[in-house]
């Protein structure tokens, strides 16, 4: 595949990643990857630190990588459809399924499954290196199950994306947390989330370039686990949509999600983080009427709670 032409700019003062992003029109995260790969030269020499300080007036050379291969094969993968019309489709994503193709993952994703049954609007997500997310408005982690909505048209995608950005949606998750907090009732966490400064695959409270993050947690049921800890079946209501937000905030409370090997520890009871996107309310992209989508809590999560000694509250029976 041919390399795009190198672009030449005169730098303004500031951080290299921020200045290069503004000059090229690409996202800052995109430029961070290009800088690390040696694709950005300052006065003819590669600088691989995104935080490099520019005085202003330096000659910047930016060599974008080849465009991603957007060929994604349609696959015949069964899906549980929660709602569908000519504008959008909502599915109950099973645990273990990646939402969209990414480097190293080109099959078995939700996008592959959707392309096996319909045409999706052609679009590339330039906020993620080589990310191809046709119709995808939001996403769930690979091992998180539950409601996800996908646009069928460019117009629907724009409207849904705007609704998420304006926080016109309401998201409710269900989780099993390995711990409890002192408050008896709901707990509101307002703690910014950013990239972990050392473990780059993780997020953390604070961290690099933290962004506002708010989650409301409502305990539904609690019980001791027999090992000196308390387990909590908790309703989670994120008011913002940061990467790993619920997982990070529960770990911040000292109550990481059961089975979450990244922010807590793995569990013999459930082979994934016990987190499920239970309900999503979003304005319909055309009618603007509230669209209430519900994915019933999955058997593996409910069975894990019972196996751990818990009792299901009435609303989950």
QUIMO-V289843 format. One record per residue. N is the residue number from 0. RES is the residue in one letter. SS is DSSP state (H for helix, E for strand, - for the rest). OMEGA is omega in radians with two decimals (* if undefined). Layout:
N RES SS OMEGA
N RES SS OMEGA
//
This chain:
0 X - -3.07
1 X - 3.07
2 X - 3.03
3 X - -3.13
4 X - 3.07
5 X - -3.10
6 X E -3.10
7 X E -3.12
8 X E 2.94
9 X E -3.01
10 X - 2.94
11 X - -3.13
12 X - 3.08
13 X E 3.09
14 X E -3.09
15 X H -3.09
16 X H -3.11
17 X H -3.13
18 X H -3.13
19 X H 3.12
20 X H -3.13
21 X H -3.10
22 X H -3.06
23 X H -3.08
24 X - 3.08
25 X - 3.13
26 X - 3.13
27 X H 3.11
28 X H 3.10
29 X H -3.13
30 X H 3.09
31 X H 3.11
32 X H 3.13
33 X H 3.13
34 X H -3.14
35 X H -3.13
36 X - 3.12
37 X - -3.09
38 X - 3.11
39 X E 3.13
40 X E 3.05
41 X E -3.07
42 X - 3.04
43 X - 3.13
44 X E -3.14
45 X E 3.04
46 X - -3.01
47 X - 3.09
48 X - -3.13
49 X - -3.07
50 X - -3.13
51 X - -3.07
52 X E 3.08
53 X E 3.11
54 X - -3.04
55 X - -3.14
56 X - 3.10
57 X - 3.07
58 X E 3.11
59 X E 3.01
60 X E -3.11
61 X E 3.14
62 X - 3.14
63 X - 3.07
64 X - 3.08
65 X - 3.11
66 X - -3.13
67 X - 3.04
68 X - -3.05
69 X - 3.12
70 X - 3.13
71 X - -3.04
72 X - 2.97
73 X - 3.14
74 X - 3.14
75 X - -3.13
76 X - -3.13
77 X - 3.10
78 X - 3.03
79 X - -3.08
80 X E 3.10
81 X E -3.14
82 X E 3.08
83 X E 2.92
84 X - -3.07
85 X - -3.07
86 X - -3.05
87 X E 3.04
88 X E 3.08
89 X E -3.11
90 X E 3.02
91 X E -3.07
92 X E 3.11
93 X - 3.05
94 X - 3.13
95 X - 3.14
96 X - 3.05
97 X - -3.07
98 X - -3.06
99 X - 3.11
100 X - 3.11
101 X E 3.12
102 X - -3.14
103 X - 3.14
104 X E -3.07
105 X - 3.12
106 X - 3.12
107 X - -3.11
108 X - 3.08
109 X H 3.12
110 X H 3.07
111 X H -3.11
112 X H -3.14
113 X H 3.11
114 X H 3.09
115 X - -3.11
116 X - -3.10
117 X - 3.01
118 X - 3.11
119 X - -3.14
120 X - -3.14
121 X - 3.08
122 X - 3.05
123 X - 3.12
124 X E -3.10
125 X - 3.06
126 X - 3.13
127 X - -3.13
128 X - 3.11
129 X - -3.13
130 X E 3.11
131 X - -3.00
132 X - -3.12
133 X - 3.09
134 X - -3.05
135 X E -3.13
136 X - 3.09
137 X - -3.11
138 X - 3.03
139 X - 3.05
140 X - -3.11
141 X - -3.04
142 X - 3.00
143 X - 3.13
144 X E 2.95
145 X E -2.97
146 X E 2.96
147 X E -3.09
148 X E -3.08
149 X E 3.14
150 X E 3.08
151 X - -3.13
152 X - 3.10
153 X H -3.12
154 X H 3.12
155 X H 3.13
156 X H -3.14
157 X H -3.12
158 X H 3.13
159 X H 3.12
160 X H 3.12
161 X H 3.12
162 X H 3.10
163 X H -3.11
164 X H -3.13
165 X - 3.14
166 X - 3.06
167 X - 3.14
168 X - 3.04
169 X E -3.10
170 X E 3.09
171 X E 3.12
172 X E 3.04
173 X E -3.11
174 X E 2.95
175 X E -3.10
176 X E -3.11
177 X - 3.12
178 X - 3.08
179 X - 3.06
180 X - -2.99
181 X - -3.11
182 X - 3.13
183 X - -3.08
184 X - -3.11
185 X - 3.09
186 X E 3.08
187 X E 3.11
188 X E 3.08
189 X E -3.05
190 X - -3.08
191 X - -3.10
192 X E 3.10
193 X E 3.14
194 X E 3.09
195 X - -3.04
196 X - -3.11
197 X - -3.13
198 X - -2.92
199 X - 3.09
200 X - -3.09
201 X - 2.96
202 X E -3.14
203 X E 3.00
204 X E -2.99
205 X - 3.08
206 X - -3.09
207 X E 3.12
208 X E -3.11
209 X E 3.11
210 X E -3.14
211 X - 3.12
212 X - -3.11
213 X E 3.11
214 X E 3.05
215 X E 3.14
216 X E 3.14
217 X E 3.11
218 X E 3.12
219 X E -3.13
220 X E 3.12
221 X E 3.00
222 X E 3.09
223 X E -3.10
224 X - 3.13
225 X - -3.14
226 X - 3.10
227 X - 3.11
228 X - 3.04
229 X E 3.05
230 X E -3.11
231 X E 2.97
232 X E -2.92
233 X E 3.02
234 X E -3.05
235 X E -3.11
236 X E 3.12
237 X E 3.12
238 X - 3.01
239 X - -3.03
240 X - 3.14
241 X - 3.11
242 X - 3.08
243 X - -2.98
244 X H -3.10
245 X H -3.12
246 X H -3.14
247 X H -3.10
248 X H 3.09
249 X H 3.07
250 X H 3.11
251 X H 3.09
252 X - -3.06
253 X - -3.10
254 X - -3.12
255 X - -3.11
256 X E 3.09
257 X - 3.12
258 X - -3.14
259 X - -3.07
260 X - -3.12
261 X - -3.08
262 X - 3.10
263 X - 3.06
264 X - 3.14
265 X - -3.12
266 X - 3.04
267 X - -3.07
268 X - 3.13
269 X - -3.01
270 X - -3.13
271 X - 3.04
272 X - -3.09
273 X - -3.08
274 X E -3.06
275 X E 3.04
276 X E -2.90
277 X E -3.06
278 X E 3.07
279 X E 3.03
280 X E -3.06
281 X E 3.07
282 X E 3.08
283 X - -3.03
284 X - -3.14
285 X - -3.08
286 X - -3.08
287 X - 3.04
288 X - 3.13
289 X E 3.11
290 X E -3.09
291 X E -3.09
292 X E -3.09
293 X E 3.02
294 X - -3.09
295 X - 3.12
296 X - -3.05
297 X - -3.10
298 X H -3.04
299 X H 3.12
300 X H 3.14
301 X H 3.13
302 X H 3.10
303 X H 3.13
304 X H 3.13
305 X H 3.13
306 X H 3.11
307 X - 3.07
308 X - -3.09
309 X - 3.08
310 X - -3.10
311 X - 3.03
312 X - -3.04
313 X H -3.06
314 X H -3.14
315 X H -3.11
316 X - *
//
